[in-house]
């Protein structure tokens, strides 16, 4: 099955930008207006996304035909410049057309937009039998992240034996639980305050093509209800909808060492980790 990797990079990094402005040291002032996926890490100041490219290459993924990025109009030129430096075809980068955080369409909307833009599915959702790996552009994992192993688990187990999609989980503490989407592995997706599970789902998923098609249905239902953006923004909302509605089966694999650069502290910790390795 053809695998397409879609990196979500259309956020505006409002928390990080706010933290940088409020930082009394002003040490990171030069990172204002840098999209989080392009923040430099490690001794060579490689962009966060460049680390993902290295992971894909190690897994023998053909970058030119498999890796795509959806961003916004504000940051689009920066991603194009990065792509040219890294040998990524610039036609693999697309802008969703938004220019401000207030006008963003959200992660689910960006996935649906990219799927339509790149022509992976027509109205019948059957042009190509494409499976989709969805990755948040501000998320990374520590050295040794088993991308190829996860891909093979999805191909051999979920696709061939169970007709299911694959999610990853990592353990979070009681103090952290309210910050994440929590997955109860034996029952259903629940709100953090209603579950004893501490399995958080980072935005790293393998969706089989049937699940990709359901994204459109989810958005249509949400729009018909008049839901605000926060009710249909995160991919986790689609997981809960699909699981609780009996529309899709998900299998989970535990991963460790998630790196999240959502705010300045997260970026500082990520810099420290990559400098030390």
ZIPEUR-V175480 format. One record per run of one state. SS is the DSSP state (alpha for helix, beta for strand, coil for the rest). FROM is the first residue (numbers start at 1). TO is the last residue. If there is no record, write none. Layout:
ss->SS from->FROM to->TO
ss->SS from->FROM to->TO
//
This chain:
ss->coil from->1 to->1
ss->beta from->2 to->9
ss->coil from->10 to->13
ss->alpha from->14 to->22
ss->coil from->23 to->28
ss->alpha from->29 to->31
ss->coil from->32 to->35
ss->alpha from->36 to->38
ss->coil from->39 to->39
ss->beta from->40 to->41
ss->coil from->42 to->45
ss->beta from->46 to->47
ss->alpha from->48 to->58
ss->coil from->59 to->62
ss->alpha from->63 to->66
ss->beta from->67 to->71
ss->coil from->72 to->75
ss->alpha from->76 to->86
ss->coil from->87 to->89
ss->alpha from->90 to->92
ss->beta from->93 to->95
ss->coil from->96 to->100
ss->alpha from->101 to->103
ss->coil from->104 to->105
ss->alpha from->106 to->117
ss->coil from->118 to->129
ss->beta from->130 to->136
ss->coil from->137 to->138
ss->beta from->139 to->141
ss->coil from->142 to->146
ss->alpha from->147 to->162
ss->coil from->163 to->164
ss->beta from->165 to->171
ss->coil from->172 to->176
ss->alpha from->177 to->179
ss->coil from->180 to->181
ss->beta from->182 to->182
ss->coil from->183 to->191
ss->alpha from->192 to->194
ss->coil from->195 to->198
ss->beta from->199 to->200
ss->coil from->201 to->203
ss->beta from->204 to->207
ss->coil from->208 to->208
ss->alpha from->209 to->225
ss->coil from->226 to->228
ss->alpha from->229 to->231
ss->coil from->232 to->234
ss->alpha from->235 to->244
ss->coil from->245 to->249
ss->beta from->250 to->254
ss->coil from->255 to->257
ss->beta from->258 to->260
ss->coil from->261 to->263
ss->alpha from->264 to->276
ss->coil from->277 to->277
//
